[in-house]
Structures are given as structure tokens and as C-alpha cells.
Amino acid sequence: METAKHTVQYDAVLPAAATANDDDTPTLSSHTLEALKEFLAEQSRAQTEAPSATAAEDDVALVSEDWRLSQFWYNRETAETVANEVLNLCRLIDSPAVACIACPTLYAYLKKIDPNVPAQILEYDKRFEQYGSEFTFYDYNLPEDLPSSMKHSYPIIVADPPYLSQECLEKVAQTISFLTRPGQTYLLLLTGEVQRDRASKLLGLRPCAFRPEHSSKLGNEFRLYTNYDPGTKLGGWEQV
């Protein structure tokens, strides 16, 4: 959740209306509360069950989601699909470098598939400091408050803005501009369908047919947008 003093970055977002009044405690609909109760019950059951060998091999260990902070991780299929696309893009570049803005699930799967991929995670949640020098603290309210060494250094950028608002996307777009390396740059944006027109106007992006999903089922319709034609990958650009 966002307050007047603190901003939290996550893979998934709550609608902008949920953060409209920074001075009040956010409220959730009865439907959302029921979904959260189910999620917490499943989480509790999972803690009492030993994971299978297959699950241990396929899944990536992340810090636990905290729904009070609107944390919702991508499911394995989504994380692997996007990670493999990013790794394919890395092969097209002489000196690849990947910036993961507020998408820790993607970063974790990138490192699982290829531990040597040069990637940086930009996150507000300091629990991700466990990734050492590849972690950079990031508050989207301060879009360019980043180390100078990161400026214009990334030809591949993946972003998942924490809120479905114009203000949030505009500030993340500033961060993207700060990070973008001159020349050919590949940009992937994971956000809601409601951001389609803004993504096109601010960043020149088009939606792909592939639909991202999260481990915890959310009501918001999510999309993956790119600034390049993925061809047959990611389902291709959605036809108008």
C-alpha cells in the first residue's frame, strides 16, 4: 500500500482508487477480503505440507507475499515465459544488461534459468537486499533517484508499475528513460488492461496476446506490452 510517506513496489497492483486517500486506512471490498482469506488459508496449509521434489525443482523460492502490502507474485508459467523472452533478447545484444523494475519474480526466475545473466532488481521492499549488489532501492515517487552508474546503461528493461494510475505510470516512464541505453532498447511492461492507451502514448507500446497471471488470482486484467514486435513469441502483438 502507499501512504504519504512510504511507497511500496510490487509485481501486481491494486487499482488507483484503493490509494486515493493517503491519510486514511485503505478498505477492501467483501469480494477481495474473501479472496485474501482464501489465500491466507492456502498459505497456512502450504506451510504444513512438504513440497514435492518436482515443485522444489520447478518453483523459485521468494519471500512470502504480504497482501497488506499488495504483494502478489507471478505464477510459474508467466515468470518463465517472460524470463525466457528476456534471455532470448540478451542473445541479440553484444553487452546485455537487464533492469527489472518492481518485478522480483521475474528477476528470481531469470537467475534460476541463467545465473550469469546481468540483471538488476529495482525494488522498494528491502527484503530483496538478499540479492546483494544486484539490488537497488527504488521508490517510484523519486523516479530518477538512482545511482549515476545506472543512467543510460540498460538495453533491456522490464517494468511492472505498482499502481494502475496515470501518475504512477508517468513516473515509471521517467525511470525507464533514465535507465535506457542509447540505440536499440527492448522494453516490456506488465500492467493492467486499463493502462493500454497510456502505455501507447507514454512509451509507444503495444499489447501482446500473452496474458500474465499471478499465483493469487486477481480481479484486474493484466497485459504484457512491448516496444518491439515479438513475432510468434508471447503470442505476437495483438491484432487491432
HELIX and SHEET records of a PDB file:
HELIX    1   1 ALA A   16  THR A   19  5                                   4    
HELIX    2   2 SER A   30  GLN A   47  1                                  18    
HELIX    3   3 ALA A   53  ASP A   58  1                                   6    
HELIX    4   4 TRP A   67  LEU A   69  5                                   3    
HELIX    5   5 ARG A   76  CYS A   90  1                                  15    
HELIX    6   6 PRO A  104  ILE A  113  1                                  10    
HELIX    7   7 LYS A  126  GLU A  134  5                                   9    
HELIX    8   8 SER A  148  MET A  150  5                                   3    
HELIX    9   9 GLN A  166  LEU A  179  1                                  14    
HELIX   10  10 GLU A  193  GLN A  195  5                                   3    
HELIX   11  11 ARG A  196  LEU A  203  1                                   8    
HELIX   12  12 LYS A  233  GLY A  235  5                                   3    
SHEET    1   A 2 LEU A  14  PRO A  15  0                                        
SHEET    2   A 2 TYR A 163  LEU A 164  1                                        
SHEET    1   B 7 PHE A 135  PHE A 137  0                                        
SHEET    2   B 7 ALA A 119  GLU A 123  1                                        
SHEET    3   B 7 VAL A  98  ILE A 101  1                                        
SHEET    4   B 7 ILE A 156  ALA A 159  1                                        
SHEET    5   B 7 TYR A 186  GLY A 192  1                                        
SHEET    6   B 7 PHE A 222  THR A 226 -1                                        
SHEET    7   B 7 ARG A 206  PRO A 207 -1                                        
END                                                                             
